[in-house]
Amino acid sequence: MREHTERLKMFKQFFPEYADKKVVGAVAGIVIDEGVDKFAYREGLFLIGQSGESVKIINDKKFKPKIW
């Protein structure tokens, strides 16, 4: 998971065409391991989980995404 946030930090270096854009991150899973949700929340990542036949963002209303 930490590797994912490190890649987000370097995103604009590899894709300079997005230098003037806001970049947010997310993690997704059908089964989310214990603790991953808390880690993602603390790191400012959206958490996407299964909801029936679809998926949904499961962060609460107080969540503030980190902008890279």
trRosetta pair geometry for C-beta under 8 A, 3 or more apart (Angstrom, degrees):
i j d omega theta_ij theta_ji phi_ij phi_ji
1 4 5.6 -45 -162 22 42 116
1 5 7.2 33 148 -11 67 99
1 27 7.0 -9 -131 -95 98 151
1 36 6.6 -172 -84 -132 147 87
1 39 5.8 56 132 125 157 143
1 40 7.4 -103 -160 -70 130 77
1 43 7.9 -174 154 -6 108 160
2 5 5.9 -54 -155 37 41 107
2 6 6.4 43 147 -21 68 105
3 6 5.5 -55 -149 36 34 114
3 7 6.5 37 152 -21 66 102
4 7 5.8 -53 -153 33 31 111
4 8 6.7 34 149 -20 63 103
4 25 6.9 129 148 -173 103 136
4 27 6.7 64 141 -84 169 104
4 45 7.7 40 118 -102 127 152
5 8 5.4 -47 -149 32 38 116
5 9 6.7 46 150 -25 64 98
5 25 6.9 166 -104 81 64 175
5 43 5.4 -99 -90 -167 138 137
5 45 7.4 -103 -84 -55 96 123
6 9 5.6 -48 -155 27 36 116
6 10 6.9 17 153 -5 64 108
7 10 6.0 -69 -151 46 35 101
7 11 6.7 67 147 -63 66 81
8 11 5.5 -15 -153 -26 38 119
8 23 6.8 177 -163 129 89 121
8 25 4.7 -45 -99 -71 148 133
8 68 4.9 -155 157 -58 96 165
9 68 6.3 -129 -96 -144 38 124
10 13 4.9 -53 -169 36 71 121
10 14 6.1 57 139 -15 90 105
11 14 6.3 -74 -158 43 29 101
11 15 6.0 -29 167 33 71 109
11 18 7.0 -47 138 82 102 137
11 23 5.6 180 88 178 150 168
11 68 6.1 81 32 117 124 137
12 15 6.3 -74 -123 68 31 74
12 16 6.6 69 174 -104 68 44
12 18 5.8 -122 -112 88 76 91
12 19 5.2 102 -166 -102 114 60
12 23 6.9 -149 -54 -10 96 144
12 68 7.3 -169 -19 133 108 95
13 16 7.3 2 -155 -68 20 80
15 18 4.8 25 119 16 108 113
16 19 5.1 3 -167 -42 61 114
18 21 4.4 -61 -166 36 78 123
18 23 6.5 69 150 -66 130 115
22 67 5.0 -53 -155 -145 98 115
23 67 6.8 112 58 -166 51 61
23 68 4.4 -49 80 65 107 95
24 44 7.8 -114 -148 143 84 97
24 45 8.0 142 169 -128 79 48
24 46 6.6 59 144 -16 117 109
24 65 4.5 11 -140 159 125 141
24 66 7.0 139 -132 72 72 53
24 67 6.4 -45 -79 -103 77 56
24 68 7.3 160 -89 12 26 87
25 43 7.7 -46 77 126 132 108
25 44 7.2 83 47 102 100 81
25 45 4.6 -52 101 -116 99 90
25 46 7.0 -174 103 21 46 78
25 65 7.7 170 42 -164 59 106
25 66 7.0 -8 26 66 101 99
25 68 6.9 57 -32 -13 103 127
26 45 5.7 146 -110 -178 26 87
26 46 3.8 -27 -106 67 96 99
26 47 7.1 -173 -157 -70 78 19
26 48 5.6 42 172 -15 123 111
26 57 7.9 -82 -130 -112 127 97
27 36 6.9 -122 117 169 150 111
27 40 5.1 -115 31 -107 125 133
27 45 5.4 45 -5 145 93 138
27 46 7.5 177 26 85 54 56
27 47 6.0 -12 65 -114 87 63
27 48 7.0 -167 95 27 39 81
28 47 7.7 145 -90 -170 45 44
28 48 3.8 -23 -103 73 93 110
28 49 7.2 -171 -149 -70 63 36
28 55 6.6 16 -151 -164 119 151
29 32 4.6 134 74 -81 125 71
29 33 7.8 -33 123 -4 169 70
29 36 7.4 21 18 115 148 157
29 48 7.7 128 14 84 48 71
29 49 6.6 -14 68 -110 66 71
29 50 7.9 -69 113 -20 47 91
30 49 7.7 109 -131 -157 19 65
30 50 4.9 42 -139 -40 61 131
32 36 5.1 -135 180 72 89 127
32 37 5.8 74 142 -53 137 94
32 47 7.1 49 -124 -171 155 115
32 49 5.8 -61 -26 -103 129 114
33 36 4.8 91 65 -20 80 121
35 38 5.6 -57 -154 39 47 109
35 39 6.0 47 151 -21 76 106
36 39 5.6 -56 -146 39 32 112
36 40 6.1 33 157 -20 67 107
36 47 7.8 132 126 -126 90 120
37 40 5.9 -54 -146 36 27 110
37 41 6.3 30 155 -21 62 108
37 47 5.6 51 -129 -131 74 163
37 58 7.6 -58 -131 98 117 121
38 41 5.6 -54 -148 35 31 114
38 42 6.3 28 156 -17 65 107
39 42 5.9 -58 -149 38 29 108
39 43 6.2 17 157 -10 65 113
40 43 5.9 -65 -145 45 28 105
40 45 4.1 -86 -163 72 83 112
40 46 7.6 -48 165 88 119 16
40 47 4.7 112 106 -74 149 102
41 44 7.9 41 174 -65 28 23
41 45 7.5 -79 -57 54 22 72
41 47 7.0 -32 -59 -25 76 127
41 59 6.7 150 -106 -123 89 96
41 63 6.6 -101 -138 -115 87 105
43 66 6.6 -75 151 -1 55 142
44 64 6.9 -44 -126 102 94 67
44 65 5.3 96 176 -167 87 40
44 66 2.6 94 107 -20 156 98
45 65 7.4 55 -113 -136 14 84
45 66 7.2 -23 -53 27 51 106
46 57 5.4 -51 -171 -135 113 111
46 59 5.9 -94 -137 -19 62 131
46 63 7.8 100 -105 148 62 146
46 65 6.2 -14 -50 -100 85 118
47 57 7.0 108 71 -159 52 62
47 58 5.2 -61 99 59 101 92
47 59 5.6 129 32 -57 90 81
48 55 5.3 40 170 162 100 124
48 56 7.1 -175 -148 93 69 21
48 57 5.7 -42 -96 -94 72 55
48 58 7.1 143 -120 3 21 88
49 55 6.5 176 94 -152 22 85
49 56 6.8 -27 64 61 68 67
49 58 4.7 3 23 -18 115 139
50 54 7.8 147 -156 91 57 34
50 55 5.8 -56 -101 -102 39 73
51 54 5.5 -27 73 79 88 80
51 55 6.1 114 19 -139 87 21
51 56 4.3 17 -5 4 146 111
51 58 7.9 168 -58 -73 113 103
59 63 3.7 -12 165 -22 123 167
60 63 5.6 134 62 -27 60 97
